[in-house]
């Protein structure tokens, strides 16, 4: 065992690392500059249990009703061998709807054998590569078992999605139950779906590359299928995930270089769930975090980090923190705005803007022209 592996085991208390999935990998891209999160995820710490242990439990997740609705919508879209799904994908890609397509459920018959599922997925997907003469006919592959390396460990991804071979390329198809109303869907939910789909695009590209195929045969355009206007009528949209792929690769590369990351962490740092909550709180406070309000929807430790960041400009969001030019303390910001404090070198521009904003606010409250 390497020294890095020993440190990671000590950080999580010697218990087996928590397994990642596409959702947790996608969440890694939400705050790539946060050392605390990168170390905990790299070590495989069970962050939900850690958050509960320190008294700041996570407050997000899908309701049972949403899961049931999603499963019913997915079954409807996939019915009849994916005939409706094939039509939706073809029309969205702007190609003729094939008269027929093969439907292969890569999870059928080997659900409890991960190794067998992975071998079967790899064999059938790499053997069906578009452009080689045998992989040009339309085909749909359900429940492929894919893999990615995360912090030096192989992670198996078991997506409820379809890889569609159509128009000479593979397209990842994500089926979601949130509605598209008047042509618009919730931007945050679309963004989350795009990031999760990017995980599958990257995994499928790596699978093809490992077999000597061109990874670009997997399109960066993901097909997102959602219900239209709160009804069960499905509608398909194209989502470009190139930006998400870039961010995902950077974060995975960062986590792969755990030696450099661990060098910034105190030698005795631990997130062992057997430790006392006060000791865990003290240990976490010694590892740099980069809290932003968006963390509340993606990271299990966000409520602790928000509590810790109270009184700091970063708690107001990245745009505010960046506009203030690195002035971290809210009291210091208010003092500069009121002219009660002389700005340090490098703070002059931010201080001038703060004073101007304070004058505008005072004029507005007084009802006088600016």
Order of alpha helices (4+ residues) and beta strands (2+ residues): alpha-alpha-alpha-alpha-alpha-beta-alpha-beta-beta-beta-beta-beta-alpha-beta-beta-alpha-alpha-alpha-alpha-alpha-alpha-alpha
